[in-house]
């Protein structure tokens, strides 16, 4: 025997099942992936460069020297897409997304931000009201505040960091 109530219940279950099957996971859309490509062990490919996350906290200067010792520099970021890749690389190794040094510095001239690899600053992702140069903040890091954007901070602080190879790795 089927009552109108049981028919209604069956239809509701079928509708909900149909909706569940049609649902698309937002992460299915053009997901970025960490791939080694032609990069050395522990380095990951994006575009024609190789990137490496280093978890060992260092001052900005020591982080840059570490990258240079590996034929790289602290990461420079030149597009929204590259920024998303760098964030994904960091999050892969640090799910908490702690502040991480990038290659920006205005130590040479206040307000004259330069990438340590010498490339042009043609993209910026500063957090709100940043850079503000509080307490002589001359070095840039990402993952600041709730927006996880860029901030200026004293170069003597120690953070993890991301290196970006100088040569093309393709």
C-alpha positions in Angstrom: 0.0 0.0 0.0 1.3 3.4 -0.9 0.0 6.4 0.8 0.3 10.0 -0.5 2.7 10.6 2.3 5.0 7.8 1.4 4.9 8.8 -2.3 5.8 12.4 -1.3 8.7 11.1 0.9 10.0 8.9 -1.9 9.9 11.8 -4.4 11.7 14.0 -1.9 14.4 11.4 -1.4 14.8 11.0 -5.2 15.0 14.8 -5.7 17.6 15.2 -3.0 19.6 12.3 -4.4 19.5 13.9 -7.8 20.7 17.2 -6.4 23.5 15.5 -4.6 24.6 13.7 -7.8 24.6 17.0 -9.7 26.6 18.9 -7.1 30.1 19.8 -8.3 32.9 20.1 -5.8 34.3 23.7 -6.3 37.8 22.3 -6.0 37.1 20.4 -9.3 37.4 23.6 -11.3 40.8 24.2 -12.8 42.6 22.9 -9.7 46.3 23.9 -9.4 48.6 21.0 -8.8 52.1 20.7 -7.5 54.2 19.1 -10.2 57.9 18.5 -10.3 58.2 18.9 -14.0 61.9 19.3 -14.9 62.7 20.7 -11.4 65.1 19.1 -9.0 63.9 17.0 -6.0 61.8 19.1 -3.6 61.3 21.9 -6.2 58.0 22.4 -8.0 57.3 23.7 -11.5 55.2 26.6 -12.4 55.5 28.3 -15.8 59.2 28.0 -16.8 60.6 28.3 -13.2 61.1 26.0 -10.2 59.9 26.9 -6.7 60.8 25.5 -3.3 59.2 26.0 0.1 61.8 26.1 2.9 60.2 25.6 6.4 63.4 26.6 8.4 62.7 30.1 9.8 65.4 32.6 8.8 65.8 36.3 8.6 64.9 37.8 5.2 68.6 38.3 4.4 69.6 34.8 5.4 66.6 33.4 3.5 67.8 35.3 0.4 71.4 34.0 0.8 70.0 30.4 1.2 68.1 30.8 -2.1 71.1 32.3 -3.8 73.2 29.3 -2.7 70.7 27.2 -4.7 70.9 29.4 -7.9 67.6 31.1 -6.9 66.2 34.1 -5.1 63.4 34.7 -2.7 60.2 34.4 -4.8 59.0 37.3 -7.0 55.3 37.3 -7.9 54.1 38.7 -11.2 50.5 37.7 -11.6 47.3 36.6 -9.7 47.9 33.1 -11.1 51.5 33.0 -9.8 50.4 34.3 -6.4 47.8 31.5 -6.2 50.5 28.9 -7.1 52.8 30.3 -4.4 50.0 30.3 -1.8 49.2 26.7 -2.7 52.8 25.7 -2.4 53.0 27.2 1.1 49.7 25.7 2.2 50.8 22.2 1.0 53.7 22.3 3.5 52.1 24.6 6.1 48.3 24.2 6.4 48.3 26.9 9.0 49.6 29.3 6.3 52.0 31.2 8.7 53.8 34.3 7.4 56.3 33.5 4.8 59.1 35.7 3.3 58.8 36.7 -0.4 61.5 38.6 -2.3 60.2 42.2 -1.7 62.3 44.8 0.0 62.5 48.6 0.3 65.6 48.6 2.4 67.5 50.6 -0.3 64.9 53.4 -0.6 61.8 53.7 1.7 58.7 53.0 -0.4 60.8 51.9 -3.4 59.9 48.2 -3.3 62.2 45.9 -5.3 62.3 42.2 -6.0 65.5 40.6 -4.9 65.8 38.9 -8.3 65.9 42.3 -10.0 62.6 41.9 -11.9 60.1 44.7 -12.1 57.4 45.0 -9.5 54.5 44.7 -11.9 52.0 43.0 -9.5 51.2 43.6 -5.9 48.9 41.9 -3.3 49.3 44.0 -0.2 46.9 43.5 2.6 44.7 46.4 3.6 46.6 49.5 4.8 49.9 47.9 3.8 52.8 48.5 3.4 52.8 50.8 6.5 56.5 50.8 7.5 55.8 50.5 11.2 58.9 49.8 13.3 61.2 50.1 10.3 59.6 47.4 8.2 61.6 46.9 5.0 60.9 43.3 4.0 57.9 41.7 2.5 56.0 38.5 3.5 52.8 36.8 2.5 50.0 35.3 4.6 49.4 38.4 6.7 46.2 38.6 8.7 42.9 37.0 7.8 43.2 38.0 4.1 46.6 36.1 3.8 48.0 39.0 1.7 51.4 40.8 1.7 52.8 42.9 4.6 56.0 44.7 5.3 57.9 43.5 8.4 61.3 44.0 10.0 63.8 42.0 8.0 65.4 40.6 11.3 62.3 38.5 12.1 62.5 34.8 11.2 60.0 33.2 8.8 59.9 30.3 6.5 60.3 31.3 2.8 59.9 30.4 -0.9 62.7 30.3 -3.4 62.3 30.8 -7.1 64.9 29.5 -9.6 66.7 32.1 -11.7 67.1 29.9 -14.8 64.3 28.5 -16.9 63.5 24.9 -16.0 61.6 23.9 -19.1 
